Amino acid sequence: MAMVTAAPAAGTVPAWGRARAGRGIGATAMAVAAVAAIILLAAPGLLAHVSPTATTSDILKGPGAGHWFGTDQLGRDVFSRTIYGARPVLIASLLGVLLAVVAGVALGMAAGTAPRWVNSVIMRVVDVLLAIPVLMIALILIATAGSGVRSIVIAIGVAFTPGFARVVEASVRKLRAAGYVEAARVFGSSRTRTSLRHLLPNLMTEVVVLGTSAIGWAVLTATTLSFLGLGVQLPQPDWGSDLAAGATYLSSSWWLATFPGLGITVTILLANFIGDWLMGALDPRDGMRPVQGFRALVLGQRRGKHGLAGLAGRAPAMAGAGAGAGEAKADGTEAEASQ
């Protein structure tokens, strides 16, 4: 029986076209995020020409030509406070995630290459820390070290380290059985040299993707701590503290809490989108799927096979079920074709 190949429907975009569009979207998002982060961290005055702490007689004035985002209860420009308020949030999030990456990778590689009893001791401690909510760990550390950006950096670094350690340790255990690692051991490579020369480069994809996506959670943690009064203190601008101050006037002056909240939301969405895009770009099995990833992110449906849940080990069962369903469908199609 001759097989008939269906022609692509009119108006459909081929796979290579979707991949090209995905690359363009991902590259544009990364470029915008990089430029925005540099400006907000190094020179926020390029965007906001008014001091964020300067008070005026225009109290609780709505958004308009003079004040794009309106003014707060002390007459301060909300647009300037929103722009300057991004700096402490980004500093705490980026440095906290960087600290967690360094500590988590070191701890995970040490556990993955150590003897069995050492691995058991380290990973049991990691499991205990993973059972405690991240915010609770951060609150305990800040209550001990005091409030401020430095304390938030330490809190995020310590709270996020167990997640990185768990992912890295699982990957190292799989890579230890690879042929090139065994060959390096046969030729006399030490454990440290094998870890740095052969294991670490092959872990960078997962570490980069997980670290990028973790920035969104770090932003949420940092702003939550500031919202509770444990971060940057007023009158200094900060998204979390300004959101808490604007919550009092939410019924009458909506702009006080809306614009800091939008800054938090856009930053988290952008960080998660870049993480999904990097996963598609660096994973040769999946190719580029940033548009689908962003749509799933907005709808709250994270991809089980290649999202963060897959990295954390939660999605293999779902992926297996999907693969089984795909095989059953393929078998059914072949049976129909044979008839």
C-alpha positions in Angstrom: 0.0 0.0 0.0 1.5 3.3 -1.1 2.1 5.9 1.6 0.7 9.3 0.9 2.6 12.3 2.4 0.3 15.1 3.5 1.3 18.5 2.2 1.7 21.2 4.8 -1.5 23.3 5.2 -1.5 26.7 3.7 -0.4 29.4 6.1 1.4 27.0 8.4 5.0 27.9 9.5 7.6 25.2 8.9 9.7 23.9 11.8 12.8 25.8 10.7 10.7 29.0 10.6 9.5 28.5 14.1 13.0 27.8 15.3 14.3 31.0 13.6 11.4 33.0 15.2 12.2 31.4 18.5 15.9 32.4 18.3 14.9 36.0 17.4 12.5 36.2 20.4 15.0 34.7 22.8 17.8 36.9 21.6 15.7 40.0 21.8 14.5 39.1 25.3 18.1 38.5 26.5 19.3 41.8 24.9 16.5 43.8 26.5 17.1 42.2 29.9 20.8 42.8 29.7 20.5 46.5 28.7 17.7 47.1 31.3 19.7 45.4 34.1 22.8 47.5 33.3 20.9 50.7 33.2 18.9 50.0 36.4 22.0 48.9 38.3 24.6 51.4 37.0 22.8 54.5 35.9 19.1 54.7 36.9 19.3 58.4 36.6 19.2 58.0 32.8 15.6 57.1 33.1 14.5 59.0 36.2 15.7 62.6 36.4 14.0 63.2 39.8 15.4 62.1 43.1 13.4 59.2 44.5 13.5 60.7 48.0 12.6 64.3 47.0 9.2 65.5 48.4 6.9 68.0 46.8 3.5 69.6 47.5 1.8 67.3 45.0 0.5 64.7 47.4 -1.2 61.6 46.1 -1.5 63.0 42.6 -2.5 60.5 39.9 -0.5 59.6 36.8 -0.1 62.5 34.4 2.3 64.5 32.3 4.2 65.9 35.2 4.4 62.6 37.1 4.0 59.6 34.8 3.3 57.2 37.6 1.8 59.7 40.0 3.1 60.7 43.5 2.9 59.1 46.9 1.7 60.2 50.2 4.7 62.5 50.7 4.7 63.9 47.2 7.6 61.7 45.9 7.6 60.7 42.3 6.5 57.1 41.9 8.2 56.6 38.6 11.6 57.6 40.0 11.0 55.3 43.0 10.1 52.5 40.7 13.2 52.9 38.6 15.6 53.3 41.6 13.7 50.6 43.5 14.9 48.0 41.0 18.5 48.4 42.1 18.4 46.7 45.5 16.1 44.0 44.3 18.4 43.1 41.4 21.5 43.3 43.5 20.1 41.0 46.2 18.6 38.6 43.6 21.7 38.3 41.3 24.2 38.1 44.1 22.1 35.7 46.1 21.6 33.3 43.1 25.4 33.6 42.3 26.2 32.6 45.9 23.7 29.7 45.7 25.2 28.5 42.4 28.8 28.5 43.7 27.9 26.8 47.0 25.4 24.4 45.4 27.7 23.3 42.7 30.6 22.8 45.1 28.4 20.9 47.5 26.8 18.8 44.8 30.0 17.8 43.2 31.6 17.0 46.5 28.6 14.7 47.4 28.5 13.1 43.9 32.2 12.2 43.9 32.6 11.3 47.6 32.3 7.8 49.1 28.9 6.4 49.7 28.7 7.2 53.4 29.8 10.8 52.9 27.3 11.2 50.1 24.5 9.9 52.4 25.4 12.4 55.2 25.6 15.4 52.9 22.4 14.6 51.0 20.4 13.9 54.1 21.3 17.4 55.4 20.3 18.8 51.9 17.0 16.9 52.1 16.3 18.4 55.5 16.9 21.9 54.2 14.8 21.2 51.1 11.9 20.3 53.4 12.0 23.7 55.0 10.3 26.5 53.0 12.7 29.0 51.4 11.0 32.0 53.0 11.3 30.4 56.5 15.0 29.9 56.1 15.4 33.5 54.9 13.4 34.8 57.8 15.5 32.8 60.3 18.8 34.1 58.8 17.7 37.7 58.6 16.4 37.6 62.2 19.9 36.5 63.2 22.0 38.8 60.9 19.7 41.8 60.8 17.9 43.5 57.9 19.4 45.0 54.8 20.5 44.1 51.3 23.5 42.1 52.5 21.4 40.0 54.8 19.0 39.3 51.9 21.9 38.2 49.7 23.1 35.7 52.3 19.5 34.5 53.0 18.8 33.9 49.3 22.2 32.2 48.9 21.7 29.8 51.8 18.1 29.1 51.1 18.6 28.3 47.4 21.8 26.2 47.8 20.1 22.9 48.6 18.2 23.0 45.3 21.3 23.4 43.3 23.2 20.8 45.3 20.5 18.2 44.7 20.4 18.8 40.9 24.2 18.8 40.6 24.6 15.7 42.8 22.1 13.7 40.7 23.9 14.7 37.5 27.3 13.9 38.8 26.2 10.4 39.8 25.1 9.8 36.2 28.2 11.3 34.6 30.5 9.2 36.8 29.6 6.1 34.7 30.4 7.8 31.4 33.2 6.3 29.3 35.4 9.4 29.2 35.3 9.7 33.0 36.3 6.1 33.4 39.1 6.6 30.9 40.3 9.6 32.8 40.5 7.6 36.0 42.4 4.8 34.2 45.0 7.2 33.0 45.6 8.4 36.6 43.5 11.6 36.7 42.8 12.7 40.3 39.3 13.1 41.7 39.7 16.9 41.7 41.1 17.1 38.2 38.3 14.8 36.9 35.6 16.9 38.6 37.0 20.2 37.2 38.1 19.0 33.8 35.4 16.5 32.8 32.4 16.7 35.1 31.9 20.5 35.7 31.9 21.5 31.9 29.1 19.0 31.3 27.0 20.4 34.2 27.1 24.0 33.0 23.9 23.7 30.8 21.8 22.6 33.7 23.4 25.1 36.1 23.0 28.0 33.8 19.3 27.2 33.0 18.5 26.6 36.7 20.3 29.7 37.8 18.6 31.9 35.3 15.2 30.6 36.3 16.0 30.9 40.0 16.4 34.6 39.6 12.7 35.0 39.3 12.2 33.2 42.6 15.0 35.2 44.2 13.2 38.5 43.1 10.0 37.2 44.7 11.9 36.3 47.9 13.7 39.6 48.1 10.6 41.7 47.6 8.7 39.6 50.1 11.3 40.2 52.7 11.3 43.9 52.0 7.5 43.9 52.1 7.7 42.5 55.6 10.1 45.2 56.6 13.2 43.1 56.7 14.9 44.5 53.6 15.6 48.1 52.5 14.1 50.5 54.9 12.1 53.6 53.9 12.6 56.3 52.7 15.0 54.5 50.4 13.2 53.1 47.3 12.6 49.4 47.0 9.8 47.5 45.2 8.9 45.5 48.3 8.8 48.3 50.8 7.0 50.6 48.3 4.4 47.9 47.7 3.8 47.6 51.4 3.5 51.4 51.8 1.1 51.6 48.8 -1.1 48.8 50.1 -2.5 51.2 52.7 -3.8 53.5 50.0 -4.9 50.8 47.5 -8.6 51.8 47.5 -8.0 55.5 46.9 -4.5 55.7 45.2 -4.1 52.5 43.1 -0.9 53.7 41.4 1.2 53.5 44.6 1.2 49.7 44.7 0.4 48.9 41.0 3.7 50.1 39.4 6.1 48.4 41.9 4.0 45.3 41.5 4.2 45.5 37.7 8.0 45.8 38.0 8.1 42.6 40.1 5.8 40.7 37.8 7.7 41.7 34.6 11.1 40.9 36.1 9.9 37.4 37.2 8.3 36.6 33.8 11.4 37.8 31.9 13.7 35.7 34.1 11.6 32.6 33.7 11.2 33.1 29.9 15.0 33.5 29.5 15.5 30.3 31.5 13.0 28.4 29.3 14.6 29.8 26.2 18.1 28.8 27.4 16.8 25.3 28.0 15.6 25.0 24.4 18.7 26.6 23.0 21.2 24.5 24.9 19.3 21.2 24.8 20.1 19.4 21.4 17.2 17.0 21.9 14.5 19.6 22.1 15.6 22.5 19.9 14.1 25.9 20.2 10.7 26.1 21.9 10.7 29.5 23.6 7.3 30.6 22.3 5.6 27.5 23.6 7.5 27.8 26.9 6.4 31.4 27.3 2.8 30.5 26.6 2.9 27.6 29.1 4.5 30.0 31.6 1.7 32.5 31.3 -1.0 29.8 31.5 0.7 28.2 34.5 1.5 25.0 32.6 5.2 24.4 32.9 6.7 21.8 30.6 7.3 18.6 32.6 10.1 17.2 30.4 12.4 20.1 29.9 11.3 22.7 32.5 12.6 23.3 36.0 10.5 20.5 37.3 12.3 18.1 34.9 15.7 19.3 36.3 14.5 18.8 39.8 13.5 15.2 39.0 9.8 15.7 39.2 8.9 15.1 35.6 10.4 11.8 34.5 7.1 10.0 35.3 5.1 12.5 33.3 7.6 12.3 30.4 7.4 8.5 30.5 3.6 8.6 30.5 3.7 10.9 27.5 6.2 8.7 25.7 4.0 5.7 26.3 0.9 7.5 25.0 3.0 8.5 21.9 4.1 4.9 21.3 0.5 3.6 21.7 -0.7 6.2 19.2 2.1 5.3 16.8 1.3 1.6 17.0 -2.3 2.3 16.3 -1.4 4.4 13.3 0.8 1.7 12.0 -2.0 -0.9 12.5 -4.4 1.2 10.5 -1.9 1.7 7.8 -1.3 -2.0 7.5 -5.0 -2.6 7.1 
